[in-house]
């Protein structure tokens, strides 16, 4: 590993609340001074330039399997405590390399290509309209808890056959798992919480799958159970793990996408006015809003074979954080990358990664984001931030999203507050 001077301060400290709120100055400094950076804080490489990020995501010498080495390093008591969550996470297609990844993805594609998953436009619209109706008459809300979280959560819960009344339980289990999976920097009890959340969620889905196997009905979960490639089907544990993945990743990322998107527009009122006035350009605008401040800071890879990246040597076993949001503001690829341009074309952002591990649900996430943002802006065109209660960001290394975002839904209550000047975050 690189040897740093004892007095050297970190170029990038994700535990710093200021960096959580606005990581982009740190990303720009890394891109300029040390684009393949060894972080003593993370004990990992941090990669920020677009070309390097893309190279890591496509490189055969990189693995998505990141848990086994960690698990083997744990003391016996901790290893016993973490057994369940490591077991199920290792069965996530997102954490598997070929050939097992190839096998699972081929099976999963059958379920993800079925009509129950791909004909969701009317379902998403109905959910969004239902939630917007529920907000009508209220002057202030927490946009995350009251809308951005509920849209994707209800979509995924409906897909899997989970009653909407269980949202609070599902969210509690997912939040417990997230402190471990998302790389929280300031949580002291994350292993205990993660194991508890995983056991609760795994137990619930195991019962749900058994019930659906006995009483078959149309829907995505049945498609998932029946999906096969030349007779090869997912095992019971793989089914449980996949349900956890679909629920966890399916609502977490899209919640962040919707929340970050509205915040970006509220901080750029001229562009928000443009967005509201040009509904025919929603698709292009949403791609740019995601590029500007996407739902994932980055993703993790592990080096499997020594090789060079830029002027650095990456060794087998090293951990690498590829920073998607940094790459999406690389001036070598994007003209005026720190400027929001709702008409930007082409827009080759890496919000959802690239390569064989691109999420199977990416089009669903895009669809949810577009419908939710457009419908909310149409229904509440005078929405504004509450200046006295600034948005609160998640303590997370991998996802980038808000914990809370209080807003006024109408212009009446904000008259006593100063106007929010447009800025670049």
Buried (B, 14 or more C-beta within 10 A) or exposed (E): EEEEEEEEEBBBBBBBEEBBEBBBEBBBBBBEEBBBBBBBBBEBBBBBBBBBBBBBBEBEBBBBBBBEEEBEEBEEEBBEBBBBBBBBBBBBBBBBBEEBBBBBBBBBEBBBEBEBBEEBEEBBBEBBEEBBEEBEEEEBBBBBBBBBBBBBBBBBBBBBBBEEEEBEBBBBBBBBBBBBBBBBBEBEEBBBBBBBBBBBBBEBBBEBBEEBBEEEEEBBBBBBBBBEBEEEBBEEBBBBBBBBBBBBBBBBBBBBBBBBBBBBBBBBBEBBEBBEEEEEBBEBBBBBBBBBBBBBBBBBBBBBEEBEBBEBEBEEEBBBBBBBBBBBBBBEBBEEBEEBBBEBEEBEBBBBBEEEBEBBBEBBBBBBBBBBBBBBBEBBBEBBBBBEEEBBBBBBBBBBBBBBBBBBBBEEEBEEEEEBEEEEB
